[in-house]
Amino acid sequence: MGKRKRIEKSWEELEKEFYGDSYYFIAGYTSGGAPYGITMEEAEEQGLLEEEKNDDADKDLDLPF
């Protein structure tokens, strides 16, 4: 793994530890590095989250293979 990949991976891990899964969509970052965008709560309020699908519904599909 190259140096750049290690740096990117470590940044992603650090970001996930610090911000967790609280963002639905990160639109960008401030000059200080803080993310801004839509939180999971805002996405839920706006109806952006899909309801969990029932796996049994997929079994009923008539597939040609």
Secondary structure, DSSP 8 states (H G I E B T S, - for coil): --HHHHHHHHHHHHHHHHHTT-EEEEEEE-TTS-EEEEEHHHHHHTT-S-----HHHHHT-----
